[in-house]
Amino acid sequence: MKKRWQVIAFISAVFVFWRGALWTIENAAPAFWPLYTRFLGPSFWSNFDGVYYLTIARGGYGPYQQAFFPLYPLLIRWLSRLSGVDDISVSLFISHVSFFFGTLLFYVLARDNDKKNARWSLMLFLLFPTSFFFAATYTESLFLLLSAFCLYAAKRQWWLLSGISGCLASATRFFGIFLFPAVFWEYVRNRPKTHSWMHFVGICLIPVGLLSYMAYLNAALGDPLAFFHAQPAFGAGRSGNTIIFLPQVLWRYLKIFVSVAPLTLTYAVSLFEFLVLVMGACLLWLGYKRKFRMSYLIYSLAIFVTPTLTGTLSSVPRYILSAFPLFFIFGSVHNTWIKILATMIFAVIFVLAATAFLQGYFIA
């Protein structure tokens, strides 16, 4: 029991420090970038997608907004009405509370994987350049909490709890569906001595969140894949009708590097997206080589590859946060100097990316 409280106290201290750093960054942001008003939300932490989540919470889905899954805006609506607190504050409350407990589960899973390097994994995760999204009106925090608990429960063979959490995760983001093969692999790997129909019910609950949303879209619009077909409406060169394979995407980025002026935000973001792809691929290869937990690799690989099928690497630096087991692999890298260098680079880009987002510039 004492060790548990020590872990909670440690995560609490880390969380306060991380949030304090973001408060400092928020106040310093105007000194880094001029304000760009096109994509600003009602709060600096509700820019870009945050506007859509609040709009859905207030009045339901509008045209093309089906790309945003329903659980997070529904929670904002329900808690705002129950508490009488404005929806912006509620959205940020959900994100911060979810992130605290999600970080706690992340650390517990990291310790289970490699106790010696768990703190390295946590540091790399919290300083990753897009981790500031956990403090915003985005689904990153809620999804982290639900997906981490799903994998945590599966590891401890709590199949029903794992399924319920996975179901909620797949109603939060499309990536939640990838918990199904990961949890099923855990079930097969553990080979329970007694098979119960409740085990299978629990595991099969995971896709229900996505399937329920698809049923709603079919009833409302006659298109169960409206969340995919709506993608082109948000720019970034995403395809919403055809699947585009990675070689074509890489060719597109090579053309960007040749044709776009290097000292521009477009070039910097494109390079950032490309380098995160390379980093993720290297971590997946390293995890496979070291016989890392296969359920984590399956889950992370699916999250990593799927966004590229829309024809762009846009938002991949944010999506990689959902593939959080990759940071367990990163933390276990034997060369400490590589981790120190990565931490320093992450911290610098973290400040630049967070200040840019808060001033209205697209980062991921």
DRENKE-394463 format. One record per residue (C-alpha): x negated, y negated, z negated. Coordinates in steps of 0.001 Angstrom, whole numbers, plus 524288, in hexadecimal, padded with zeros to 5 digits. Layout:
N
+-------+-------+-------+
:     X :     Y :     Z :
+-------+-------+-------+
:     X :     Y :     Z :
...
+-------+-------+-------+
REM end
This chain:
364
+-------+-------+-------+
:     X :     Y :     Z :
+-------+-------+-------+
: 80000 : 80000 : 80000 :
: 7F4C2 : 7F6BF : 7FCA6 :
: 7EEAE : 7F8D5 : 80A12 :
: 7FB9E : 7F579 : 81098 :
: 7FC5F : 7E88F : 80968 :
: 7EE48 : 7E5C7 : 80D07 :
: 7F1A4 : 7E7D8 : 81B67 :
: 7FDA2 : 7DF11 : 81A40 :
: 7F5AA : 7D485 : 8135E :
: 7EB20 : 7D552 : 81DD6 :
: 7F4EC : 7D43D : 82900 :
: 7FBCB : 7C90D : 821FE :
: 7EEF7 : 7C18F : 820F5 :
: 7EBAD : 7C43B : 82F33 :
: 7F944 : 7C009 : 83374 :
: 7F87F : 7B33C : 82BE4 :
: 7EB0E : 7B059 : 83183 :
: 7EF93 : 7B384 : 83F6A :
: 7FBBA : 7AB12 : 83E27 :
: 7F3DD : 7A018 : 83811 :
: 7EA9E : 7A088 : 843A9 :
: 7F648 : 79F55 : 84CC2 :
: 7FB59 : 793A3 : 8450D :
: 7EE27 : 78D0B : 846FD :
: 7EE4B : 7906B : 85570 :
: 7FC1E : 78B28 : 856CF :
: 7F802 : 77E04 : 85155 :
: 7EBB4 : 77DA2 : 8599D :
: 7F26D : 781A2 : 8665B :
: 7F4BC : 773B2 : 86B89 :
: 7E625 : 77148 : 86AE1 :
: 7E3A4 : 77CCA : 873F5 :
: 7EE22 : 77B35 : 87E64 :
: 7F769 : 77088 : 88331 :
: 805AA : 77400 : 880F8 :
: 80C1E : 77B1B : 88C57 :
: 81AD5 : 77A16 : 88A90 :
: 8202F : 78314 : 89526 :
: 820DB : 78F73 : 88CD7 :
: 82209 : 789D0 : 87F37 :
: 82C3B : 78F4D : 87610 :
: 8334E : 78914 : 86A8F :
: 8275B : 78CBD : 86268 :
: 8193C : 78DD5 : 866C3 :
: 819E6 : 79BFE : 8624A :
: 825DF : 79E40 : 86AC9 :
: 82021 : 79A7E : 877EA :
: 821FA : 7A26C : 88476 :
: 82908 : 7AF54 : 8815C :
: 82D0F : 7A9F1 : 8742E :
: 8369C : 7A0FB : 87B27 :
: 83D74 : 7ACB7 : 8813A :
: 83E48 : 7B46E : 87499 :
: 8449A : 7A8E0 : 86DC8 :
: 84DC9 : 7A68C : 87939 :
: 85223 : 7B4D0 : 87914 :
: 853C9 : 7B463 : 86A49 :
: 85C81 : 7A86D : 86B76 :
: 8651A : 7ABDD : 876FE :
: 861E9 : 7B92E : 87C8F :
: 85B65 : 7BC7E : 88960 :
: 85AD5 : 7B2D7 : 8948C :
: 85630 : 7B523 : 8A28B :
: 84976 : 7BCFF : 8A359 :
: 847DB : 7BD12 : 8948F :
: 84A29 : 7CBC7 : 8944E :
: 83B53 : 7CD42 : 894F1 :
: 83B7E : 7CAAC : 88640 :
: 83FDE : 7D630 : 87E02 :
: 84ACF : 7D3F9 : 87420 :
: 846A4 : 7D7F5 : 86665 :
: 83E61 : 7CC03 : 8630F :
: 8485E : 7C1BB : 8677A :
: 85333 : 7C973 : 860D8 :
: 84BAB : 7C94B : 85404 :
: 84993 : 7BAB4 : 85581 :
: 85833 : 7B894 : 857A5 :
: 85CB3 : 7C155 : 84C82 :
: 852FD : 7BC6B : 8426B :
: 85547 : 7AE46 : 8462E :
: 863F4 : 7AFB8 : 84476 :
: 862AE : 7B736 : 837B3 :
: 858D0 : 7ADEB : 831AF :
: 85D6E : 7A117 : 83780 :
: 84F43 : 79E37 : 83B32 :
: 84C45 : 798F5 : 848BF :
: 848B9 : 7A32F : 852DF :
: 83B0E : 79DC1 : 85577 :
: 83738 : 79F92 : 8473F :
: 83D87 : 7AD00 : 84714 :
: 83641 : 7B149 : 8534A :
: 82940 : 7AD56 : 84D58 :
: 82CDC : 7B3AB : 84067 :
: 82F89 : 7C091 : 8475E :
: 822B1 : 7BF92 : 84EA6 :
: 81A99 : 7BCA0 : 84282 :
: 820E0 : 7C6D8 : 839B1 :
: 82003 : 7D10D : 84475 :
: 811E2 : 7CDAF : 846E0 :
: 80E31 : 7CEDF : 83893 :
: 813DE : 7DC85 : 8374E :
: 80F75 : 7E025 : 844FD :
: 80195 : 7DC35 : 84161 :
: 8028C : 7E44C : 834FE :
: 80677 : 7F041 : 83CE2 :
: 7FBE0 : 7ED48 : 846E6 :
: 7F1A3 : 7ED64 : 83C22 :
: 7F6D8 : 7F9EE : 83619 :
: 7F678 : 800C1 : 84352 :
: 7E8DF : 7FB3E : 845DF :
: 7E43F : 800B5 : 838CB :
: 7EA33 : 80DDC : 83C07 :
: 7E2BA : 80DBE : 848CD :
: 7D59D : 8089D : 843DB :
: 7D522 : 803AD : 835E3 :
: 7C75F : 7FE6C : 83762 :
: 7CAB4 : 7F57F : 842DF :
: 7D8E5 : 7F206 : 83FB3 :
: 7D567 : 7E40C : 83C29 :
: 7CE43 : 7E260 : 84904 :
: 7DA68 : 7E6F7 : 85028 :
: 7E2BC : 7DD57 : 84896 :
: 7D961 : 7D205 : 84AE9 :
: 7D89D : 7D498 : 85986 :
: 7E767 : 7D5A7 : 85A25 :
: 7EA33 : 7C910 : 852A2 :
: 7E007 : 7C135 : 85A08 :
: 7E3A6 : 7C65C : 8675C :
: 7E657 : 7BA41 : 86FAC :
: 7F500 : 7BC7F : 870FD :
: 7F7F4 : 7C0A1 : 862FC :
: 7FDBD : 7B327 : 86066 :
: 80A05 : 7B830 : 86739 :
: 80CFA : 7BF9A : 85AB6 :
: 8103A : 7B269 : 8548E :
: 81923 : 7AE20 : 85FA7 :
: 82739 : 7B036 : 863BB :
: 8233A : 7BC55 : 86B41 :
: 825D6 : 7CADC : 8694E :
: 8177C : 7CE23 : 866B4 :
: 818D8 : 7CEB3 : 857DD :
: 825A6 : 7D616 : 8573C :
: 820DA : 7DFD7 : 8613E :
: 81411 : 7E1C2 : 859E5 :
: 81B6F : 7E4DA : 84D64 :
: 824D9 : 7EE69 : 853D4 :
: 81AF7 : 7F554 : 85C71 :
: 810CA : 7F665 : 851A1 :
: 81ADB : 7FC14 : 8483E :
: 81F71 : 80583 : 852CB :
: 8119C : 80AD9 : 85477 :
: 80F24 : 80A75 : 845CC :
: 81B67 : 81265 : 84312 :
: 8183A : 81C19 : 84DF4 :
: 80A9F : 81E18 : 8485F :
: 810EB : 821B7 : 83B77 :
: 81B3B : 82A0D : 84236 :
: 826AC : 82170 : 83E53 :
: 82D23 : 8240B : 84B56 :
: 83A55 : 81DAE : 848CA :
: 83449 : 81110 : 843A2 :
: 82AD2 : 8111C : 84F04 :
: 83626 : 81270 : 8588B :
: 83E2D : 80797 : 8525D :
: 8329C : 7FE45 : 852A9 :
: 82F6F : 80236 : 860A1 :
: 83D90 : 7FFF1 : 86490 :
: 83D12 : 7F226 : 85F34 :
: 82FEE : 7F000 : 865DC :
: 83577 : 7F3FB : 87316 :
: 8407E : 7EA3A : 870EE :
: 83637 : 7DFC5 : 86E52 :
: 82D2D : 7E1E8 : 879ED :
: 82C80 : 7EB4B : 8855C :
: 81F90 : 7F052 : 8800D :
: 82723 : 7F6E2 : 87512 :
: 82AAA : 801FF : 87E3B :
: 81C57 : 80612 : 87E49 :
: 81D71 : 809D3 : 87010 :
: 82575 : 8158C : 8746D :
: 81A5B : 81D3B : 87AF4 :
: 81110 : 81910 : 87019 :
: 819FC : 81E00 : 86545 :
: 81D6C : 82A54 : 86CD4 :
: 80EEC : 82D27 : 86E32 :
: 80D6C : 82B88 : 85F83 :
: 81883 : 8351D : 85D65 :
: 81279 : 83F4F : 86656 :
: 8050F : 83D0C : 86076 :
: 809CE : 83EDF : 8527C :
: 81168 : 84B50 : 855AD :
: 81ACF : 84AA0 : 84A20 :
: 81CD6 : 857F5 : 843E5 :
: 82B70 : 855BE : 8437A :
: 83240 : 84F54 : 84EDE :
: 83E4E : 84776 : 84B85 :
: 84824 : 841D4 : 854F4 :
: 84696 : 83525 : 84D4F :
: 83873 : 8347A : 851D6 :
: 83CC8 : 8348E : 85FF5 :
: 847CE : 82B03 : 85D58 :
: 83E11 : 821BD : 8572E :
: 83483 : 8225F : 86279 :
: 83F62 : 82122 : 86C8C :
: 8443F : 814B5 : 865FB :
: 8388B : 80D31 : 86B2F :
: 83DD9 : 80ADF : 87910 :
: 84B69 : 80760 : 873EC :
: 847E6 : 7F90B : 87202 :
: 84402 : 7F78D : 8803D :
: 84F2E : 80000 : 88532 :
: 8590E : 7F811 : 87D61 :
: 853FA : 7EB7B : 8834F :
: 85482 : 7F182 : 890DE :
: 8628F : 7F5B7 : 88E64 :
: 865EA : 7E7D0 : 88A6F :
: 85F77 : 7E24C : 896A9 :
: 866C4 : 7EBFF : 89F17 :
: 873BC : 7E841 : 898EE :
: 8710D : 7D9A4 : 89973 :
: 86A0F : 7D877 : 8A67C :
: 86B08 : 7E58E : 8AD49 :
: 85C35 : 7E67B : 8ACC5 :
: 85610 : 7EEB1 : 8A1F6 :
: 84882 : 7EA47 : 8A66E :
: 84B8C : 7DBC3 : 8A612 :
: 84064 : 7D9D6 : 89C57 :
: 836FE : 7DE35 : 8A70A :
: 83DD2 : 7D7AE : 8B283 :
: 83DAE : 7CA93 : 8AB51 :
: 82ECC : 7CA2A : 8AA76 :
: 82C26 : 7C21D : 8B6E9 :
: 8346C : 7B6EE : 8B17A :
: 829C6 : 7B3D4 : 8A7A1 :
: 81EEA : 7B1F8 : 8B187 :
: 81122 : 7B72E : 8AFAE :
: 812A5 : 7BF10 : 8BC2B :
: 819E3 : 7CA4F : 8B5B6 :
: 82169 : 7D3EF : 8BE05 :
: 82EF3 : 7D7CC : 8B989 :
: 8326E : 7E167 : 8C443 :
: 82658 : 7E91A : 8C80B :
: 81B0B : 7EF75 : 8C0EF :
: 80DAA : 7EA0E : 8C44F :
: 801C8 : 7F255 : 8C13F :
: 7F57C : 7EDC0 : 8BA67 :
: 7EC49 : 7ED10 : 8C644 :
: 7F554 : 7E300 : 8CC81 :
: 7F5B0 : 7DB52 : 8BFCF :
: 7E6E4 : 7DB58 : 8BEBA :
: 7E5CC : 7D6CD : 8CCD1 :
: 7EED7 : 7CB81 : 8C9AC :
: 7E635 : 7C773 : 8BE57 :
: 7D9E2 : 7C834 : 8C67A :
: 7E04E : 7BEBE : 8CFF8 :
: 7E387 : 7B5A6 : 8C49E :
: 7D561 : 7B5AF : 8C022 :
: 7D0E9 : 7B248 : 8CDDF :
: 7DB34 : 7A826 : 8D162 :
: 7DE5A : 7A0F9 : 8C4A0 :
: 7D569 : 7967B : 8BF27 :
: 7CE03 : 79C2F : 8B369 :
: 7CFEC : 79076 : 8AA68 :
: 7DEC1 : 79187 : 8A9E6 :
: 7E840 : 79768 : 8A027 :
: 7EDA8 : 7A08A : 8AAB2 :
: 7E027 : 7A63B : 8AD06 :
: 7DD5D : 7A761 : 89E6C :
: 7EA35 : 7AE60 : 89B98 :
: 7E85A : 7B794 : 8A738 :
: 7DA94 : 7BAD8 : 8A2C4 :
: 7DF8C : 7BCEB : 894EA :
: 7E9FD : 7C64B : 899D7 :
: 7E013 : 7CDCE : 8A201 :
: 7D62F : 7CEEB : 896E5 :
: 7E09B : 7D3D4 : 88D78 :
: 7E40B : 7DE4A : 8977C :
: 7D5C6 : 7E262 : 89809 :
: 7D4C3 : 7E250 : 88935 :
: 7E0F7 : 7EA9F : 887AC :
: 7DC59 : 7F461 : 891E2 :
: 7CF34 : 7F5A6 : 88B00 :
: 7D5B5 : 7F7DE : 87DD4 :
: 7DEC7 : 80238 : 88380 :
: 7D32A : 80934 : 8899A :
: 7CB93 : 80862 : 87CD3 :
: 7D737 : 80D84 : 8752F :
: 7D8DC : 818F7 : 87E7C :
: 7CA44 : 81C05 : 87E1A :
: 7CA57 : 81C2D : 86F37 :
: 7D6AA : 8248A : 86EAC :
: 7DE96 : 819AB : 86887 :
: 7EC58 : 81D24 : 86414 :
: 7F33B : 820DF : 870B9 :
: 8007C : 81B3D : 86CEF :
: 7FA1D : 80DE2 : 86B48 :
: 7F34C : 80F0E : 8786C :
: 7FFEA : 812F0 : 87F51 :
: 80726 : 80780 : 87957 :
: 7FC5D : 7FD92 : 87C11 :
: 7FA00 : 80237 : 88A01 :
: 80872 : 80114 : 88D6D :
: 80929 : 7F33E : 887FD :
: 7FCAA : 7EF88 : 88ED4 :
: 8002C : 7F49E : 89C5C :
: 80EB3 : 7F14E : 89D58 :
: 80D91 : 7E25B : 89E43 :
: 80405 : 7E399 : 8A99B :
: 80E89 : 7EA7A : 8B196 :
: 81591 : 7DD70 : 8B323 :
: 80A36 : 7D8A7 : 8BB86 :
: 80342 : 7CFE2 : 8B1CC :
: 7FB21 : 7D00D : 8A56B :
: 802DE : 7C48F : 8A02C :
: 8058C : 7C60E : 89195 :
: 7FCAE : 7D202 : 8907E :
: 7F488 : 7CAB8 : 8862B :
: 800FC : 7C9CD : 87E0E :
: 8061C : 7D758 : 88133 :
: 7F988 : 7DDA3 : 87C7F :
: 7FD96 : 7D9D7 : 86EB1 :
: 8087D : 7E3E1 : 86FCA :
: 7FE26 : 7EE31 : 872E5 :
: 7F872 : 7EBA4 : 8656A :
: 7F1F1 : 7F923 : 863F0 :
: 7E7D4 : 7F431 : 86DB4 :
: 7E298 : 7EBA0 : 862C3 :
: 7E064 : 7F7C7 : 85A78 :
: 7D74E : 7FC64 : 86544 :
: 7D0BA : 7EF1C : 8660C :
: 7CE8C : 7EED1 : 8576D :
: 7C80A : 7FC2D : 857D8 :
: 7BD9A : 7F7DB : 861A2 :
: 7B0AC : 7FBDF : 85B80 :
: 7A8F0 : 7EFCE : 85F65 :
: 7ABEE : 7E550 : 8554F :
: 7A5DB : 7DA9D : 85D9B :
: 7AFBA : 7DD32 : 86870 :
: 7BABA : 7DB52 : 85EA2 :
: 7B49A : 7CEF9 : 85924 :
: 7B30D : 7C94B : 866C5 :
: 7C0F2 : 7CD1A : 86A6C :
: 7C633 : 7C6DC : 85DF1 :
: 7BF32 : 7BA22 : 860D7 :
: 7C3E8 : 7B9C3 : 86EEB :
: 7D1C4 : 7BD34 : 86ACC :
: 7D1D7 : 7B25A : 8608A :
: 7CDBE : 7A7E4 : 86A3F :
: 7D7A2 : 7AC02 : 87495 :
: 7E1F2 : 7AD91 : 869F1 :
: 7E0B2 : 79F26 : 8666D :
: 7E0F1 : 79AD0 : 874A8 :
: 7EC74 : 7A38A : 87834 :
: 7F495 : 7A023 : 86C34 :
: 7F2A7 : 7917B : 86DEA :
: 7F606 : 79299 : 87C65 :
: 80290 : 79A26 : 8797A :
: 806C8 : 7906C : 86F1A :
: 804C9 : 7854A : 878C5 :
: 80D36 : 78BE7 : 88316 :
: 8038C : 79344 : 88BB5 :
: 805A2 : 7A141 : 89036 :
: 7FBE2 : 7AABB : 88A75 :
: 80233 : 7B82B : 88B08 :
+-------+-------+-------+
REM end
